Amino acid sequence: MDSKTGRYINADLTHYKLPRIGDIGELQAIMYQPDSEYQRGVVGLGEPPVIAPGAAISNAIANATGVRVPVLPFTPKRVLDALKGVHA
């Protein structure tokens, strides 16, 4: 991640490196729940767990097929295209 812009430098899961504790500054979580969201029973936490499953599934597909599908979501078409050598 570029420390000045906060943007990811790696564009795909093949080259993506997870940030380590030394790469991230101090975090302070502030839970804010607007009344409109609370009334619907929606509780937001964020989606930090989304990163690990995507990489794990990518590795599982690569292990099973021998090809990488570097774009989420992993659809049957994208897997088949990767198997055929099509780069979309």
PEWO-V545705 format. One record per residue. OMEGA is omega in whole degrees, 0 to 359 (* if undefined). D_LAST is the distance of its C-alpha to the last C-alpha in Angstrom with 2 decimals. Layout:
# PEWO-V545705
OMEGA/D_LAST  OMEGA/D_LAST
This chain:
# PEWO-V545705
177/24.31  185/25.89  180/29.48  184/30.10  183/27.22  180/26.33  177/22.60  179/20.43  181/19.88  186/17.26  182/13.85  184/12.76  179/14.94  184/15.32  184/17.34  176/18.65  179/22.42  176/24.44  177/27.21  185/30.62  179/33.87  181/34.76  185/31.62  177/32.49  180/35.57  180/38.12  175/36.90  181/39.08  177/38.01  180/39.62  179/39.28  181/39.52  178/39.72  181/40.42  182/42.95  179/40.62  182/38.19  181/41.11  179/42.56  181/39.47  180/39.61  177/36.31  181/36.45  176/33.74  190/33.22  183/29.71  180/26.81  180/27.07  183/26.76  184/23.14  186/21.92  180/23.46  179/22.36  179/18.62  180/19.08  179/21.43  177/19.18  179/16.32  178/19.05  178/20.38  180/17.20  180/16.96  183/20.69  188/20.65  184/17.82  177/17.66  179/13.93  173/12.42  190/10.06  185/10.04  174/9.23  355/12.15  179/13.20  180/12.72  176/12.58  180/13.53  180/10.53  178/8.20  179/11.02  177/11.39  178/7.92  178/8.73  179/12.14  181/11.29  179/9.54  179/6.24  181/3.79  */0.00
